[in-house]
Amino acid sequence: MSNIPSFILLRFYEISLIFIIIIIVLVLSSLLFLGKNAREHPHVKALRVMFGFLWLLDGLLQLQPLMSVGFAEETINPGLIMGTYQPWLSSVIKFFVYIWDLHPITYDALAAAIQIFIGSSLIIGPRGFLYRAGLYISIPWSVLIWVVGEGLGNSFSGGASWIIGSPGSVLVYLFATFILIMYIRREDFNMRAYVRYAFAAMFAVAFIWQVLPQNGYWNGINLSTNTLFMAFTKQPHFLSIMTFDVAMALAANPLLYNSLIAVSLVVAFLLWALIPGRIAASYTIAISVVTWILFLDLGEIFSGYSTDPNTPIPVIAICISYIMMLYERFSNSAVDGSASKNYVPEARI
């Protein structure tokens, strides 16, 4: 798969360029004919821009040469082959893989273009139709990716775990989209309760996944398999060595390391459930960074087949926005001169 004929790559990038030119024209039109950006809270702007760049990154990853003919084979099919999905989900995924394989170059170029458009619309900011179009297009697109590309993040299959990326990065993208849409609909929208309950639920479920005997993570082979598999992907040597060493440690001491992972997850749940302030968000950032580096191999972004940086990174983006929100002080004119007069700074704990 590494030696892709030049005529295939040429065709792939020719089609991609056509779609990207259309996006550029659309974006430039919005800059020329639409009004100034709506004023927005700093934490909302940060959330919008961070996810805009994440969508752009995903689009650029989709344009990697190996994706032109190997996306379905290397990214989707392994889960089908290993039988990790429920029969009904496998049937759905197989149907879309069949459609994809009819015109893989065109569909891959289109997928990259859609994600670049979403990212561009978010980075440009609240400019009426284009911004809203990017947000609303991202909803069905995210659902499609979550179902077909991520297999529902393995959430309903044996072996779901925070350390393999469950419940799926695009589900976090969807949550961020919901927050941004709510800020469009209500200028006084406060995302604190939504982030609190969503993250508390996510870490509670992640803890249950990690300790369930049927998921097998008390066994060294099961605990280390995903990390070990990533160690053998094509990437810088130092990453392979680090990931391999982590996998060996997991295999040698599953009781110790799975206990540590489970404890870290239940602590995150308790923080979000009981004291959902900056400590909860900072702790979540910390365990997300550790997970991303040690267990998820930096999202395999150097492998040639990565489609996104994996779940911890969008989680970190939301936590950064959340921490910013806790420190903000709004005047009556903070957002279009109409911020809530009754805004009370949230607890910073």
DRENDO-1510 file (C-alpha; in Angstrom, 1 decimal, always signed):
<recs>
REC; n; res; u; v; w
REC; 1; MET; +0.0; +0.0; +0.0 .
REC; 2; SER; +2.9; +2.3; +0.5 .
REC; 3; ASN; +3.9; +2.3; -3.2 .
REC; 4; ILE; +0.9; +4.0; -4.8 .
REC; 5; PRO; +1.1; +4.6; -8.5 .
REC; 6; SER; +1.8; +8.2; -9.4 .
REC; 7; PHE; -1.2; +8.4; -11.7 .
REC; 8; ILE; -3.5; +7.5; -8.8 .
REC; 9; LEU; -2.1; +10.2; -6.6 .
REC; 10; LEU; -2.3; +12.7; -9.4 .
REC; 11; ARG; -5.9; +11.9; -10.0 .
REC; 12; PHE; -6.6; +12.1; -6.2 .
REC; 13; TYR; -5.1; +15.5; -5.9 .
REC; 14; GLU; -6.6; +16.8; -9.1 .
REC; 15; ILE; -10.1; +16.0; -7.7 .
REC; 16; SER; -9.2; +17.3; -4.3 .
REC; 17; LEU; -8.0; +20.6; -5.8 .
REC; 18; ILE; -11.4; +21.0; -7.6 .
REC; 19; PHE; -13.3; +20.7; -4.3 .
REC; 20; ILE; -10.9; +22.9; -2.4 .
REC; 21; ILE; -11.1; +25.7; -5.1 .
REC; 22; ILE; -14.9; +25.7; -4.7 .
REC; 23; ILE; -14.4; +26.0; -0.9 .
REC; 24; ILE; -11.9; +28.9; -1.3 .
REC; 25; VAL; -14.3; +30.8; -3.6 .
REC; 26; LEU; -17.1; +30.2; -1.1 .
REC; 27; VAL; -15.0; +31.4; +1.8 .
REC; 28; LEU; -13.7; +34.5; +0.0 .
REC; 29; SER; -17.2; +35.4; -1.0 .
REC; 30; SER; -18.2; +35.4; +2.6 .
REC; 31; LEU; -15.3; +37.6; +3.5 .
REC; 32; LEU; -16.2; +40.1; +0.7 .
REC; 33; PHE; -20.0; +40.3; +1.1 .
REC; 34; LEU; -20.8; +39.5; +4.7 .
REC; 35; GLY; -20.7; +41.9; +7.6 .
REC; 36; LYS; -18.4; +42.0; +10.5 .
REC; 37; ASN; -18.1; +39.1; +12.9 .
REC; 38; ALA; -20.6; +39.1; +15.7 .
REC; 39; ARG; -19.0; +39.9; +19.0 .
REC; 40; GLU; -18.7; +36.8; +21.2 .
REC; 41; HIS; -17.5; +35.7; +24.6 .
REC; 42; PRO; -13.7; +34.9; +24.6 .
REC; 43; HIS; -14.3; +31.3; +25.7 .
REC; 44; VAL; -16.8; +30.8; +22.8 .
REC; 45; LYS; -14.3; +32.2; +20.3 .
REC; 46; ALA; -11.6; +30.0; +21.7 .
REC; 47; LEU; -13.8; +26.9; +21.4 .
REC; 48; ARG; -14.8; +27.9; +17.9 .
REC; 49; VAL; -11.3; +28.5; +16.7 .
REC; 50; MET; -9.9; +25.4; +18.3 .
REC; 51; PHE; -12.5; +23.1; +16.7 .
REC; 52; GLY; -12.1; +25.0; +13.5 .
REC; 53; PHE; -8.4; +24.0; +13.4 .
REC; 54; LEU; -9.2; +20.5; +14.5 .
REC; 55; TRP; -11.6; +20.1; +11.5 .
REC; 56; LEU; -8.9; +21.6; +9.2 .
REC; 57; LEU; -6.4; +19.2; +10.5 .
REC; 58; ASP; -8.8; +16.3; +9.9 .
REC; 59; GLY; -9.3; +17.5; +6.4 .
REC; 60; LEU; -5.5; +17.7; +5.8 .
REC; 61; LEU; -5.0; +14.2; +7.3 .
REC; 62; GLN; -7.7; +12.9; +4.8 .
REC; 63; LEU; -5.5; +14.3; +2.0 .
REC; 64; GLN; -2.5; +12.1; +2.9 .
REC; 65; PRO; -1.3; +10.1; -0.1 .
REC; 66; LEU; -2.1; +6.7; +1.6 .
REC; 67; MET; -5.7; +7.7; +2.1 .
REC; 68; SER; -6.3; +7.9; -1.7 .
REC; 69; VAL; -6.8; +4.1; -2.0 .
REC; 70; GLY; -6.2; +2.8; +1.5 .
REC; 71; PHE; -8.6; +4.6; +3.8 .
REC; 72; ALA; -11.3; +1.9; +4.0 .
REC; 73; GLU; -8.8; -0.9; +4.0 .
REC; 74; GLU; -6.6; +0.4; +6.7 .
REC; 75; THR; -9.0; +2.5; +8.9 .
REC; 76; ILE; -12.4; +0.8; +8.7 .
REC; 77; ASN; -11.9; -2.8; +7.6 .
REC; 78; PRO; -9.7; -3.9; +10.6 .
REC; 79; GLY; -12.6; -3.5; +13.0 .
REC; 80; LEU; -14.8; -5.6; +10.7 .
REC; 81; ILE; -12.2; -8.3; +10.3 .
REC; 82; MET; -11.6; -8.5; +14.1 .
REC; 83; GLY; -15.3; -8.8; +14.7 .
REC; 84; THR; -15.4; -6.0; +17.2 .
REC; 85; TYR; -18.8; -4.6; +16.2 .
REC; 86; GLN; -22.3; -5.8; +16.7 .
REC; 87; PRO; -23.7; -7.7; +13.7 .
REC; 88; TRP; -26.2; -4.9; +12.8 .
REC; 89; LEU; -23.4; -2.3; +13.0 .
REC; 90; SER; -21.1; -4.4; +10.9 .
REC; 91; SER; -23.8; -4.6; +8.2 .
REC; 92; VAL; -24.2; -0.8; +8.2 .
REC; 93; ILE; -20.5; -0.3; +8.0 .
REC; 94; LYS; -20.1; -2.9; +5.2 .
REC; 95; PHE; -22.7; -1.1; +3.2 .
REC; 96; PHE; -21.0; +2.2; +3.3 .
REC; 97; VAL; -17.6; +0.6; +2.7 .
REC; 98; TYR; -19.1; -0.9; -0.5 .
REC; 99; ILE; -20.3; +2.5; -1.6 .
REC; 100; TRP; -16.9; +4.0; -0.8 .
REC; 101; ASP; -15.0; +1.4; -2.7 .
REC; 102; LEU; -16.9; +2.3; -5.9 .
REC; 103; HIS; -15.1; +5.6; -6.1 .
REC; 104; PRO; -12.6; +5.8; -3.3 .
REC; 105; ILE; -10.5; +8.6; -4.7 .
REC; 106; THR; -13.5; +10.9; -5.3 .
REC; 107; TYR; -15.1; +10.2; -2.0 .
REC; 108; ASP; -11.9; +10.7; -0.1 .
REC; 109; ALA; -11.3; +14.0; -1.8 .
REC; 110; LEU; -14.9; +15.0; -1.0 .
REC; 111; ALA; -14.5; +14.0; +2.6 .
REC; 112; ALA; -11.4; +16.1; +2.9 .
REC; 113; ALA; -13.1; +19.1; +1.3 .
REC; 114; ILE; -16.1; +18.8; +3.6 .
REC; 115; GLN; -13.9; +18.9; +6.7 .
REC; 116; ILE; -11.8; +21.8; +5.4 .
REC; 117; PHE; -15.0; +23.7; +4.7 .
REC; 118; ILE; -16.3; +23.1; +8.2 .
REC; 119; GLY; -13.0; +24.1; +9.7 .
REC; 120; SER; -12.8; +27.2; +7.6 .
REC; 121; SER; -16.3; +28.3; +8.4 .
REC; 122; LEU; -15.6; +28.0; +12.1 .
REC; 123; ILE; -12.3; +29.9; +12.0 .
REC; 124; ILE; -13.9; +32.7; +10.0 .
REC; 125; GLY; -16.4; +33.1; +12.7 .
REC; 126; PRO; -20.1; +34.2; +13.1 .
REC; 127; ARG; -20.7; +35.5; +9.6 .
REC; 128; GLY; -24.3; +34.6; +9.1 .
REC; 129; PHE; -25.1; +31.8; +6.7 .
REC; 130; LEU; -21.6; +30.4; +6.1 .
REC; 131; TYR; -20.9; +29.9; +9.8 .
REC; 132; ARG; -24.3; +28.3; +10.5 .
REC; 133; ALA; -23.9; +26.1; +7.4 .
REC; 134; GLY; -20.6; +24.8; +8.6 .
REC; 135; LEU; -22.0; +24.0; +12.0 .
REC; 136; TYR; -25.2; +22.3; +10.7 .
REC; 137; ILE; -23.3; +20.4; +8.0 .
REC; 138; SER; -20.9; +19.1; +10.7 .
REC; 139; ILE; -23.8; +17.4; +12.5 .
REC; 140; PRO; -24.8; +14.7; +9.9 .
REC; 141; TRP; -21.2; +14.4; +8.8 .
REC; 142; SER; -20.1; +13.8; +12.4 .
REC; 143; VAL; -22.8; +11.2; +12.9 .
REC; 144; LEU; -21.7; +9.4; +9.7 .
REC; 145; ILE; -18.1; +9.4; +10.8 .
REC; 146; TRP; -19.0; +8.2; +14.3 .
REC; 147; VAL; -21.1; +5.3; +13.0 .
REC; 148; VAL; -19.0; +4.2; +10.0 .
REC; 149; GLY; -15.5; +5.5; +10.6 .
REC; 150; GLU; -15.4; +5.0; +14.4 .
REC; 151; GLY; -17.9; +2.2; +14.8 .
REC; 152; LEU; -19.8; +4.2; +17.4 .
REC; 153; GLY; -16.4; +4.7; +19.0 .
REC; 154; ASN; -16.6; +1.0; +20.0 .
REC; 155; SER; -19.0; +2.2; +22.7 .
REC; 156; PHE; -21.4; -0.7; +22.2 .
REC; 157; SER; -18.8; -3.4; +21.5 .
REC; 158; GLY; -16.7; -5.5; +23.8 .
REC; 159; GLY; -13.5; -3.8; +24.7 .
REC; 160; ALA; -14.6; -0.2; +24.8 .
REC; 161; SER; -12.1; +1.9; +26.8 .
REC; 162; TRP; -10.9; +5.4; +27.3 .
REC; 163; ILE; -7.3; +4.3; +26.4 .
REC; 164; ILE; -8.4; +3.1; +22.9 .
REC; 165; GLY; -10.3; +6.3; +22.2 .
REC; 166; SER; -13.9; +5.4; +23.2 .
REC; 167; PRO; -16.4; +7.0; +23.0 .
REC; 168; GLY; -14.9; +8.4; +19.8 .
REC; 169; SER; -13.5; +11.8; +19.1 .
REC; 170; VAL; -16.2; +12.9; +16.7 .
REC; 171; LEU; -18.8; +12.5; +19.5 .
REC; 172; VAL; -16.9; +15.2; +21.3 .
REC; 173; TYR; -16.9; +17.3; +18.1 .
REC; 174; LEU; -20.7; +16.9; +18.1 .
REC; 175; PHE; -20.9; +18.1; +21.6 .
REC; 176; ALA; -18.8; +21.2; +20.8 .
REC; 177; THR; -21.1; +21.9; +17.8 .
REC; 178; PHE; -24.1; +21.7; +20.1 .
REC; 179; ILE; -22.5; +24.3; +22.4 .
REC; 180; LEU; -21.6; +26.7; +19.6 .
REC; 181; ILE; -25.2; +26.4; +18.1 .
REC; 182; MET; -26.6; +27.2; +21.5 .
REC; 183; TYR; -24.5; +30.3; +21.8 .
REC; 184; ILE; -25.9; +31.4; +18.4 .
REC; 185; ARG; -29.5; +30.8; +19.7 .
REC; 186; ARG; -28.9; +32.3; +23.1 .
REC; 187; GLU; -26.3; +34.9; +23.9 .
REC; 188; ASP; -26.6; +34.3; +27.6 .
REC; 189; PHE; -26.2; +30.5; +27.2 .
REC; 190; ASN; -24.0; +29.0; +29.9 .
REC; 191; MET; -22.2; +25.8; +29.0 .
REC; 192; ARG; -21.1; +24.9; +32.5 .
REC; 193; ALA; -23.9; +22.5; +33.4 .
REC; 194; TYR; -23.8; +20.8; +30.0 .
REC; 195; VAL; -20.0; +20.2; +30.1 .
REC; 196; ARG; -20.3; +19.1; +33.8 .
REC; 197; TYR; -22.9; +16.4; +33.2 .
REC; 198; ALA; -21.5; +15.3; +29.8 .
REC; 199; PHE; -18.0; +14.8; +31.1 .
REC; 200; ALA; -19.2; +13.3; +34.4 .
REC; 201; ALA; -21.3; +10.8; +32.4 .
REC; 202; MET; -18.4; +10.1; +30.0 .
REC; 203; PHE; -15.9; +9.3; +32.7 .
REC; 204; ALA; -18.4; +7.3; +34.7 .
REC; 205; VAL; -19.0; +5.1; +31.7 .
REC; 206; ALA; -15.3; +5.0; +30.9 .
REC; 207; PHE; -14.7; +3.7; +34.4 .
REC; 208; ILE; -17.3; +1.0; +34.1 .
REC; 209; TRP; -15.7; -0.1; +30.7 .
REC; 210; GLN; -12.3; -0.3; +32.3 .
REC; 211; VAL; -13.3; -2.5; +35.2 .
REC; 212; LEU; -15.9; -4.8; +33.6 .
REC; 213; PRO; -14.4; -8.3; +33.6 .
REC; 214; GLN; -16.0; -9.1; +30.2 .
REC; 215; ASN; -14.0; -6.3; +28.6 .
REC; 216; GLY; -10.8; -8.1; +29.6 .
REC; 217; TYR; -8.6; -5.3; +30.7 .
REC; 218; TRP; -7.5; -7.1; +33.8 .
REC; 219; ASN; -5.6; -9.3; +31.4 .
REC; 220; GLY; -2.2; -8.1; +30.2 .
REC; 221; ILE; -2.8; -9.2; +26.6 .
REC; 222; ASN; -6.1; -7.3; +26.2 .
REC; 223; LEU; -4.8; -4.3; +28.1 .
REC; 224; SER; -1.7; -3.9; +25.9 .
REC; 225; THR; -3.0; -5.1; +22.5 .
REC; 226; ASN; -4.2; -1.8; +21.1 .
REC; 227; THR; -1.1; +0.1; +22.2 .
REC; 228; LEU; +1.2; -2.7; +20.9 .
REC; 229; PHE; -0.5; -2.6; +17.5 .
REC; 230; MET; +0.1; +1.1; +17.3 .
REC; 231; ALA; +3.8; +0.6; +18.1 .
REC; 232; PHE; +4.3; -1.2; +14.8 .
REC; 233; THR; +2.7; +1.5; +12.6 .
REC; 234; LYS; +4.9; +3.6; +10.3 .
REC; 235; GLN; +6.1; +6.6; +12.4 .
REC; 236; PRO; +9.2; +8.2; +13.9 .
REC; 237; HIS; +11.3; +5.6; +15.6 .
REC; 238; PHE; +11.2; +7.3; +19.1 .
REC; 239; LEU; +7.4; +7.1; +19.1 .
REC; 240; SER; +7.5; +3.4; +18.2 .
REC; 241; ILE; +10.0; +2.7; +21.0 .
REC; 242; MET; +8.0; +4.6; +23.6 .
REC; 243; THR; +4.7; +3.0; +22.6 .
REC; 244; PHE; +6.2; -0.4; +22.5 .
REC; 245; ASP; +7.7; +0.1; +26.0 .
REC; 246; VAL; +4.3; +1.2; +27.3 .
REC; 247; ALA; +2.6; -1.9; +25.8 .
REC; 248; MET; +5.2; -4.2; +27.4 .
REC; 249; ALA; +4.6; -2.5; +30.8 .
REC; 250; LEU; +0.9; -3.0; +30.5 .
REC; 251; ALA; +1.3; -6.6; +29.5 .
REC; 252; ALA; +3.6; -7.3; +32.4 .
REC; 253; ASN; +1.5; -5.6; +35.2 .
REC; 254; PRO; -2.1; -5.5; +34.1 .
REC; 255; LEU; -3.5; -5.5; +37.6 .
REC; 256; LEU; -1.4; -2.4; +38.6 .
REC; 257; TYR; -1.9; -0.4; +35.5 .
REC; 258; ASN; -5.5; -1.1; +34.9 .
REC; 259; SER; -6.2; -0.2; +38.5 .
REC; 260; LEU; -4.3; +3.1; +38.0 .
REC; 261; ILE; -6.3; +3.8; +34.8 .
REC; 262; ALA; -9.6; +3.0; +36.5 .
REC; 263; VAL; -8.7; +5.2; +39.5 .
REC; 264; SER; -7.8; +8.1; +37.2 .
REC; 265; LEU; -11.2; +7.8; +35.5 .
REC; 266; VAL; -13.3; +7.6; +38.7 .
REC; 267; VAL; -11.4; +10.6; +40.1 .
REC; 268; ALA; -12.3; +12.5; +36.9 .
REC; 269; PHE; -16.0; +11.5; +37.4 .
REC; 270; LEU; -16.0; +12.6; +41.0 .
REC; 271; LEU; -14.5; +16.0; +40.2 .
REC; 272; TRP; -17.0; +16.7; +37.5 .
REC; 273; ALA; -19.9; +15.4; +39.6 .
REC; 274; LEU; -19.0; +17.2; +42.8 .
REC; 275; ILE; -16.7; +20.2; +42.2 .
REC; 276; PRO; -17.0; +21.0; +38.5 .
REC; 277; GLY; -14.5; +23.9; +38.3 .
REC; 278; ARG; -11.0; +24.5; +37.2 .
REC; 279; ILE; -9.6; +21.6; +39.1 .
REC; 280; ALA; -11.9; +19.2; +37.3 .
REC; 281; ALA; -11.0; +20.7; +33.9 .
REC; 282; SER; -7.3; +20.9; +34.6 .
REC; 283; TYR; -7.2; +17.3; +35.8 .
REC; 284; THR; -9.1; +16.2; +32.7 .
REC; 285; ILE; -6.5; +18.0; +30.5 .
REC; 286; ALA; -3.7; +16.2; +32.4 .
REC; 287; ILE; -5.1; +12.7; +32.0 .
REC; 288; SER; -6.0; +13.4; +28.4 .
REC; 289; VAL; -2.5; +14.4; +27.6 .
REC; 290; VAL; -1.1; +11.3; +29.3 .
REC; 291; THR; -3.6; +9.1; +27.5 .
REC; 292; TRP; -2.8; +10.7; +24.2 .
REC; 293; ILE; +0.9; +10.3; +24.5 .
REC; 294; LEU; +1.3; +7.0; +26.3 .
REC; 295; PHE; -1.7; +4.9; +25.1 .
REC; 296; LEU; -2.9; +6.5; +21.8 .
REC; 297; ASP; +0.5; +7.1; +20.2 .
REC; 298; LEU; -0.3; +10.8; +19.5 .
REC; 299; GLY; -3.4; +9.7; +17.6 .
REC; 300; GLU; -1.1; +8.0; +15.1 .
REC; 301; ILE; -0.9; +11.3; +13.2 .
REC; 302; PHE; +2.4; +10.2; +11.7 .
REC; 303; SER; +1.2; +6.8; +10.4 .
REC; 304; GLY; -0.2; +8.0; +7.1 .
REC; 305; TYR; -3.7; +6.6; +7.9 .
REC; 306; SER; -4.8; +8.8; +10.9 .
REC; 307; THR; -8.0; +10.7; +10.3 .
REC; 308; ASP; -8.0; +12.8; +13.5 .
REC; 309; PRO; -5.8; +13.3; +16.6 .
REC; 310; ASN; -8.2; +11.1; +18.7 .
REC; 311; THR; -10.6; +11.7; +21.6 .
REC; 312; PRO; -8.3; +13.4; +24.2 .
REC; 313; ILE; -7.5; +16.4; +22.0 .
REC; 314; PRO; -11.1; +17.7; +21.5 .
REC; 315; VAL; -11.7; +16.9; +25.2 .
REC; 316; ILE; -8.8; +19.2; +26.0 .
REC; 317; ALA; -10.1; +21.9; +23.7 .
REC; 318; ILE; -13.5; +21.9; +25.6 .
REC; 319; CYS; -11.7; +22.0; +28.9 .
REC; 320; ILE; -9.6; +25.0; +27.9 .
REC; 321; SER; -12.8; +26.9; +26.8 .
REC; 322; TYR; -14.4; +25.8; +30.1 .
REC; 323; ILE; -11.6; +27.2; +32.2 .
REC; 324; MET; -11.6; +30.5; +30.3 .
REC; 325; MET; -15.4; +30.7; +30.9 .
REC; 326; LEU; -14.8; +30.4; +34.7 .
REC; 327; TYR; -12.5; +33.5; +34.7 .
REC; 328; GLU; -14.6; +35.7; +32.5 .
REC; 329; ARG; -16.3; +38.9; +33.7 .
REC; 330; PHE; -18.9; +40.2; +31.4 .
REC; 331; SER; -20.1; +43.7; +31.2 .
REC; 332; ASN; -23.5; +44.5; +29.8 .
REC; 333; SER; -21.9; +45.2; +26.4 .
REC; 334; ALA; -19.7; +42.1; +26.2 .
REC; 335; VAL; -21.7; +40.4; +23.4 .
REC; 336; ASP; -23.5; +42.8; +21.0 .
REC; 337; GLY; -24.1; +45.1; +24.0 .
REC; 338; SER; -26.6; +42.6; +25.5 .
REC; 339; ALA; -24.8; +40.2; +27.8 .
REC; 340; SER; -26.8; +39.0; +30.7 .
REC; 341; LYS; -26.9; +41.6; +33.5 .
REC; 342; ASN; -27.3; +38.8; +36.0 .
REC; 343; TYR; -24.2; +37.0; +35.0 .
REC; 344; VAL; -22.4; +35.6; +38.1 .
REC; 345; PRO; -18.8; +34.3; +37.8 .
REC; 346; GLU; -18.8; +30.6; +38.2 .
REC; 347; ALA; -16.9; +28.9; +41.1 .
REC; 348; ARG; -13.2; +28.5; +40.2 .
REC; 349; ILE; -12.5; +25.4; +42.3 .
</recs>
